[in-house]
Amino acid sequence: MPYLISSVTGLIAVLLAYLIGSIPFAVVVSRLMGLADPRTFGSGNPGATNVLRTGNKKAAILTLAGDAAKGWLAVWLAGLAVRMEIISPTAATACAVAVFLGHLYPVFLNFRGGKGVSTALGVLLGLQPWLALATVATWLIVAYATRYSSLAAIVAAIFTPLYYLFGGNIAWRFSPLECGALIVISVLLCYRHQANIARLLAGKESRIGGSSRKAGDKPHR
């Protein structure tokens, strides 16, 4: 019976993490601030980068903060549940992946969500703050050197599991479960950037500060 209860509470926790991840801050913030729905212009992606195309930096910052916060919150709540012996560490790790999946495939937006960069950062902050710092530093270095935001995100995603693997038991306590979750998140994030990868290879990807599709333009998929 205790095992059954633990399994049920674990499943509930994972579902709640997914629902938290499904909160579409890009859409919510845009509506509250009277802006166009981010799914109707630019990349059609409900994320901070596309919200920025409206020219409203405040809205973009709020979107980024909200998307990161929900990733952190789900992981923090899962960790709290583990300490209270409500769920297992395995279920808590599954929550980290679930909140990320919620952002990528949100039930509230017909399973068409963002690319997950901000939410992945929030998950990292919840799991290992120093790892999050290393990942952000990688993004900044690549973005500064190439002026490609998408390339910076892809490189940072690839390096994150490697940082975790080689920093295990030095900067943080290594966990095979966490490492596996980070690999899954990294692969999914790169998969969601497949269109960006194609444009990078074709030399058609927009650079930071360069021209981009703005509100009013039809979205591309």
Contacts in CASP RR format, 6 or more apart in sequence:
PFRMAT RR
TARGET T0000
AUTHOR 0000-0000-0000
METHOD contacts of the structure
MODEL  1
MPYLISSVTGLIAVLLAYLIGSIPFAVVVSRLMGLADPRTFGSGNPGATN
VLRTGNKKAAILTLAGDAAKGWLAVWLAGLAVRMEIISPTAATACAVAVF
LGHLYPVFLNFRGGKGVSTALGVLLGLQPWLALATVATWLIVAYATRYSS
LAAIVAAIFTPLYYLFGGNIAWRFSPLECGALIVISVLLCYRHQANIARL
LAGKESRIGGSSRKAGDKPHR
6 87 0 8 1.000
6 88 0 8 1.000
6 91 0 8 1.000
9 81 0 8 1.000
9 86 0 8 1.000
9 87 0 8 1.000
9 91 0 8 1.000
10 87 0 8 1.000
10 88 0 8 1.000
10 91 0 8 1.000
10 94 0 8 1.000
11 91 0 8 1.000
13 77 0 8 1.000
13 78 0 8 1.000
13 81 0 8 1.000
13 86 0 8 1.000
13 87 0 8 1.000
13 91 0 8 1.000
13 92 0 8 1.000
13 95 0 8 1.000
14 91 0 8 1.000
14 94 0 8 1.000
14 95 0 8 1.000
14 98 0 8 1.000
15 98 0 8 1.000
16 74 0 8 1.000
16 77 0 8 1.000
16 95 0 8 1.000
17 74 0 8 1.000
17 77 0 8 1.000
17 78 0 8 1.000
17 94 0 8 1.000
17 95 0 8 1.000
17 96 0 8 1.000
17 98 0 8 1.000
17 99 0 8 1.000
18 98 0 8 1.000
18 99 0 8 1.000
18 101 0 8 1.000
18 102 0 8 1.000
18 107 0 8 1.000
19 102 0 8 1.000
19 107 0 8 1.000
20 70 0 8 1.000
20 71 0 8 1.000
20 73 0 8 1.000
20 74 0 8 1.000
20 99 0 8 1.000
20 102 0 8 1.000
21 70 0 8 1.000
21 71 0 8 1.000
21 74 0 8 1.000
21 98 0 8 1.000
21 99 0 8 1.000
21 100 0 8 1.000
21 101 0 8 1.000
21 102 0 8 1.000
21 103 0 8 1.000
21 106 0 8 1.000
21 119 0 8 1.000
22 102 0 8 1.000
22 103 0 8 1.000
22 106 0 8 1.000
22 107 0 8 1.000
22 108 0 8 1.000
22 109 0 8 1.000
23 70 0 8 1.000
23 106 0 8 1.000
23 108 0 8 1.000
24 46 0 8 1.000
24 106 0 8 1.000
24 108 0 8 1.000
24 109 0 8 1.000
24 113 0 8 1.000
25 47 0 8 1.000
25 62 0 8 1.000
25 63 0 8 1.000
25 66 0 8 1.000
25 67 0 8 1.000
25 70 0 8 1.000
26 38 0 8 1.000
26 46 0 8 1.000
26 47 0 8 1.000
26 48 0 8 1.000
26 50 0 8 1.000
26 51 0 8 1.000
26 63 0 8 1.000
26 67 0 8 1.000
26 114 0 8 1.000
27 37 0 8 1.000
27 38 0 8 1.000
27 39 0 8 1.000
27 46 0 8 1.000
27 109 0 8 1.000
29 35 0 8 1.000
29 51 0 8 1.000
29 59 0 8 1.000
29 62 0 8 1.000
29 63 0 8 1.000
30 36 0 8 1.000
30 37 0 8 1.000
30 38 0 8 1.000
30 51 0 8 1.000
30 54 0 8 1.000
30 59 0 8 1.000
30 63 0 8 1.000
31 37 0 8 1.000
33 56 0 8 1.000
33 58 0 8 1.000
33 59 0 8 1.000
35 51 0 8 1.000
35 54 0 8 1.000
35 56 0 8 1.000
35 59 0 8 1.000
35 215 0 8 1.000
36 54 0 8 1.000
36 215 0 8 1.000
36 216 0 8 1.000
38 44 0 8 1.000
38 45 0 8 1.000
38 46 0 8 1.000
38 47 0 8 1.000
38 50 0 8 1.000
38 51 0 8 1.000
38 53 0 8 1.000
38 54 0 8 1.000
39 45 0 8 1.000
39 46 0 8 1.000
39 109 0 8 1.000
39 112 0 8 1.000
39 219 0 8 1.000
40 216 0 8 1.000
40 219 0 8 1.000
41 50 0 8 1.000
41 53 0 8 1.000
41 213 0 8 1.000
41 214 0 8 1.000
41 215 0 8 1.000
41 216 0 8 1.000
41 217 0 8 1.000
41 218 0 8 1.000
41 219 0 8 1.000
42 50 0 8 1.000
42 53 0 8 1.000
42 212 0 8 1.000
42 213 0 8 1.000
42 214 0 8 1.000
42 215 0 8 1.000
42 216 0 8 1.000
42 217 0 8 1.000
42 218 0 8 1.000
42 219 0 8 1.000
42 220 0 8 1.000
43 49 0 8 1.000
43 50 0 8 1.000
43 213 0 8 1.000
43 219 0 8 1.000
43 220 0 8 1.000
44 50 0 8 1.000
44 219 0 8 1.000
44 220 0 8 1.000
44 221 0 8 1.000
45 113 0 8 1.000
45 114 0 8 1.000
45 115 0 8 1.000
45 219 0 8 1.000
46 109 0 8 1.000
46 112 0 8 1.000
46 113 0 8 1.000
46 114 0 8 1.000
47 63 0 8 1.000
47 67 0 8 1.000
47 114 0 8 1.000
47 115 0 8 1.000
47 118 0 8 1.000
48 60 0 8 1.000
48 61 0 8 1.000
48 63 0 8 1.000
48 64 0 8 1.000
48 67 0 8 1.000
48 118 0 8 1.000
49 60 0 8 1.000
49 149 0 8 1.000
51 59 0 8 1.000
51 60 0 8 1.000
51 63 0 8 1.000
52 59 0 8 1.000
52 60 0 8 1.000
53 212 0 8 1.000
53 213 0 8 1.000
53 214 0 8 1.000
53 215 0 8 1.000
54 60 0 8 1.000
54 214 0 8 1.000
54 215 0 8 1.000
55 214 0 8 1.000
55 215 0 8 1.000
63 118 0 8 1.000
64 118 0 8 1.000
66 118 0 8 1.000
67 103 0 8 1.000
67 116 0 8 1.000
67 118 0 8 1.000
67 119 0 8 1.000
68 118 0 8 1.000
68 119 0 8 1.000
68 121 0 8 1.000
68 122 0 8 1.000
68 125 0 8 1.000
69 122 0 8 1.000
70 99 0 8 1.000
70 103 0 8 1.000
70 119 0 8 1.000
70 122 0 8 1.000
71 99 0 8 1.000
71 100 0 8 1.000
71 103 0 8 1.000
71 119 0 8 1.000
71 122 0 8 1.000
71 123 0 8 1.000
71 125 0 8 1.000
71 126 0 8 1.000
72 122 0 8 1.000
72 123 0 8 1.000
72 125 0 8 1.000
72 126 0 8 1.000
74 95 0 8 1.000
74 96 0 8 1.000
74 98 0 8 1.000
74 99 0 8 1.000
74 123 0 8 1.000
75 92 0 8 1.000
75 95 0 8 1.000
75 96 0 8 1.000
75 99 0 8 1.000
75 122 0 8 1.000
75 123 0 8 1.000
75 125 0 8 1.000
75 126 0 8 1.000
75 127 0 8 1.000
76 126 0 8 1.000
77 95 0 8 1.000
78 87 0 8 1.000
78 91 0 8 1.000
78 92 0 8 1.000
78 95 0 8 1.000
78 96 0 8 1.000
79 92 0 8 1.000
81 87 0 8 1.000
81 91 0 8 1.000
81 92 0 8 1.000
82 88 0 8 1.000
82 89 0 8 1.000
82 91 0 8 1.000
82 92 0 8 1.000
89 175 0 8 1.000
89 177 0 8 1.000
90 177 0 8 1.000
93 175 0 8 1.000
93 177 0 8 1.000
93 178 0 8 1.000
93 180 0 8 1.000
93 181 0 8 1.000
94 181 0 8 1.000
96 123 0 8 1.000
96 127 0 8 1.000
96 178 0 8 1.000
96 181 0 8 1.000
96 185 0 8 1.000
97 181 0 8 1.000
97 184 0 8 1.000
97 185 0 8 1.000
99 119 0 8 1.000
99 123 0 8 1.000
100 116 0 8 1.000
100 119 0 8 1.000
100 120 0 8 1.000
100 123 0 8 1.000
100 185 0 8 1.000
100 188 0 8 1.000
101 188 0 8 1.000
103 113 0 8 1.000
103 114 0 8 1.000
103 116 0 8 1.000
103 119 0 8 1.000
104 113 0 8 1.000
104 114 0 8 1.000
104 115 0 8 1.000
104 116 0 8 1.000
104 188 0 8 1.000
104 192 0 8 1.000
105 111 0 8 1.000
105 112 0 8 1.000
105 113 0 8 1.000
106 112 0 8 1.000
106 113 0 8 1.000
114 192 0 8 1.000
115 153 0 8 1.000
115 189 0 8 1.000
115 192 0 8 1.000
115 193 0 8 1.000
116 189 0 8 1.000
116 192 0 8 1.000
117 153 0 8 1.000
117 189 0 8 1.000
120 157 0 8 1.000
120 185 0 8 1.000
120 189 0 8 1.000
121 132 0 8 1.000
121 135 0 8 1.000
121 136 0 8 1.000
122 132 0 8 1.000
123 185 0 8 1.000
124 131 0 8 1.000
124 132 0 8 1.000
124 135 0 8 1.000
124 160 0 8 1.000
125 132 0 8 1.000
126 132 0 8 1.000
127 178 0 8 1.000
127 181 0 8 1.000
127 182 0 8 1.000
128 164 0 8 1.000
128 171 0 8 1.000
128 172 0 8 1.000
128 178 0 8 1.000
130 171 0 8 1.000
130 172 0 8 1.000
131 160 0 8 1.000
131 163 0 8 1.000
131 164 0 8 1.000
131 171 0 8 1.000
131 172 0 8 1.000
134 159 0 8 1.000
134 160 0 8 1.000
134 163 0 8 1.000
135 156 0 8 1.000
135 159 0 8 1.000
135 160 0 8 1.000
135 163 0 8 1.000
136 156 0 8 1.000
138 152 0 8 1.000
138 155 0 8 1.000
138 156 0 8 1.000
138 159 0 8 1.000
138 160 0 8 1.000
139 152 0 8 1.000
139 153 0 8 1.000
139 155 0 8 1.000
139 156 0 8 1.000
140 152 0 8 1.000
141 152 0 8 1.000
142 148 0 8 1.000
142 151 0 8 1.000
142 152 0 8 1.000
142 155 0 8 1.000
142 156 0 8 1.000
143 149 0 8 1.000
143 151 0 8 1.000
143 152 0 8 1.000
143 208 0 8 1.000
146 152 0 8 1.000
146 207 0 8 1.000
147 207 0 8 1.000
147 208 0 8 1.000
147 209 0 8 1.000
148 200 0 8 1.000
148 205 0 8 1.000
148 207 0 8 1.000
148 208 0 8 1.000
149 208 0 8 1.000
150 193 0 8 1.000
150 196 0 8 1.000
150 197 0 8 1.000
150 199 0 8 1.000
150 200 0 8 1.000
150 205 0 8 1.000
151 196 0 8 1.000
151 200 0 8 1.000
151 205 0 8 1.000
153 189 0 8 1.000
153 193 0 8 1.000
154 189 0 8 1.000
154 190 0 8 1.000
154 193 0 8 1.000
154 196 0 8 1.000
154 197 0 8 1.000
157 185 0 8 1.000
157 186 0 8 1.000
157 189 0 8 1.000
157 190 0 8 1.000
158 186 0 8 1.000
158 190 0 8 1.000
160 182 0 8 1.000
160 185 0 8 1.000
160 186 0 8 1.000
161 179 0 8 1.000
161 180 0 8 1.000
161 182 0 8 1.000
161 183 0 8 1.000
161 186 0 8 1.000
164 172 0 8 1.000
164 174 0 8 1.000
164 178 0 8 1.000
164 179 0 8 1.000
164 182 0 8 1.000
165 174 0 8 1.000
165 179 0 8 1.000
167 174 0 8 1.000
168 174 0 8 1.000
190 197 0 8 1.000
195 221 0 8 1.000
196 205 0 8 1.000
199 205 0 8 1.000
206 212 0 8 1.000
213 219 0 8 1.000
213 220 0 8 1.000
END
